[in-house]
Amino acid sequence: RLAGLAGAVFVVPLGVGAHLEAWDVPASRIVECDWEEGHDVGGVRVTAVEAQHFSGRGLRRDGTLWASWVLSGAGGRVFFSGDSGFFDGYARIGVDHGPFDASLMAVGAYDPAWHDIHLDPEEAVEATRLMRGRLLLPIHWCTFVLAPHPWAEPVERLLAAADTAGVEVTVPKVGQRIDPAE
């Protein structure tokens, strides 16, 4: 449906293009990126960077690359974590692509059994600090119940950890626009 609504390009990690083509997205509108590869879209460079997660479900795993994303343009730089566990690549991402005006970091749906693939709130703060992110905007929490932690715990822990680490956080209302410059 999305492909029919506009002529947008789909910038995706390696291997995801085949899924989009199966859903009738024209191959000419699909750009697959390995880590550290990117594509310019409307004056913004969209770059795939390392993430730590598996791809796929069930018995079919890791047939595609998983990525976080850097968006950079004249207006600034943004890091989008997507789903990822904490790993030693965050400092390198900061050196290679930062500093970031905003870091959109997954902070919810964590559990000790998923530690390698989902950040907890304290790890999101540490990753933002390592990447030289100025403003942390929490994502991947409070949408639907996916983990055994209490509903508001991710943002409560995030705010406490960010305060201790001196990392600025904004928690927007659903649909609220955030301008990091403000």
Number of C-alpha atoms within 10 A of each C-alpha: 8 8 15 9 7 8 10 12 17 19 20 24 23 18 16 20 22 15 11 17 14 10 11 12 19 15 14 9 15 18 16 18 22 17 17 16 13 22 18 14 14 7 11 17 18 21 24 26 24 20 22 21 20 17 14 13 8 5 6 8 10 13 12 17 21 25 27 20 23 23 20 20 14 8 10 15 19 24 27 19 27 20 22 24 21 19 15 10 16 20 18 13 20 19 13 11 20 21 21 22 19 25 29 20 27 25 28 29 24 23 16 8 8 14 13 16 18 25 28 24 26 18 19 28 30 19 25 29 23 19 23 22 24 19 20 25 21 24 20 20 20 16 11 9 12 14 13 9 13 11 17 11 15 23 19 11 15 23 21 14 18 20 13 10 13 11 19 17 19 13 13 11 8 7 6 8 8 13 8 16 9 4
